[in-house]
Amino acid sequence: MKIHAGVNGRSAAVGAGVLAIALAGLTACGSDNNSSSSSGGSSSTTSAAGGSTSSASGSSSSSASGATGDITCASGTLSGQGSSAQATAITQFIKDYQTKCGSGTNISYNGNGSGPGVTAFVQKQADWAGSDYPLNADQQKQADQRCGGKPAVSVGTIPGAIAVMYNVPGVDKLNLSASTLGKIFNGKIAKWNDAAITAENPGVALPDLAIQAYHRSDASGTSFNFSNYLNKTAAADFPTPANKQWPGSNGQAAQGSKGVAQAVQSTSGAVGYAEVSYATQNNLKTAAIGNAAGKFVPLTISNASNFISKAQVDTAAGNYKFNFDYTYSADDAYPAVLVTYEIICSTGNDSAKLPVLKNFLQYTAGNGAQSQLEKLGYVALSSDQQSKVGAIFAALS
């Protein structure tokens, strides 16, 4: 599978050749495929190395240039849990931050899934959570209580794309509309040579092979966003609203994105969805998927960025929430996307952890970190969005 870098006004330009090389060696976009974080319930910490810092009021005040140019060091221990989609990026950012700031700074992130991450945050088992959907009404109440009655906020920080992965012998290129995907994941299409798939793929020799559809078994932001794409784009064939627990009526469940990708890889006739780097790591082919106008859009970083750029951003109550416009149907706008939100108390944070919490999260939103996202397989925030998200993190108290 090839993922090509896009050059646009929203993010730093990365050469297509450089990105192709970088993505070929990507680790999975989640802890269960990444040696630097764990999906099995135990968090892991990237060790700090080198770099002396000077202390001021309990925190260091060193700053760096280049990829670490947005780092202002602070000492302390910090733990996060949640989204596997952002785990590769967060692991890199933790490495950057700790390498600059030295052994007095210890940050860990457990990419155990959006649902478990929010639960851990609410139960004060994590200092912040990563979630591929903002807090819903019930979660908001619980999170506000955890924050001492003060608002918890959902701050979109790391955008990305969802791949439709498939394993169909002899088929190297595949188009799948939202309608067809909805029918597949609801059991209305059972064979790869079904007339609906054949019509979408003229000239492709599709086998008389049973379709094995795989979805997530766990509470997942990837499931939420992929089911939202299907429901908003092809409601007649996927009528159930978006849900973190997979709402489709057909298929087999697998634990985590790693489980879905491995099931697709090992099963002839399989199809499934996951963050794009799971497809890359497992050498899985990805389909071009249909938008609201019925056009098939291939998965590239540029195409995902183009779709995300049309989202409306809701900043009410201190949040930064992306509302995707699934009616947007440009030929170069890939519509199955997500944004990972950092879930955090706006105020009432542990005073001993506040400096490193603020400074680390500010780094994730700054250009030094965001400029690395495309080569890691993600989409960068625009410079204006970086500033606004960074300001939210800077105001934490």
Order of alpha helices (4+ residues) and beta strands (2+ residues): alpha-beta-beta-beta-alpha-beta-alpha-beta-alpha-beta-beta-alpha-alpha-beta-alpha-beta-alpha-beta-alpha-beta-beta-beta-alpha-beta-beta-beta-alpha-alpha-alpha
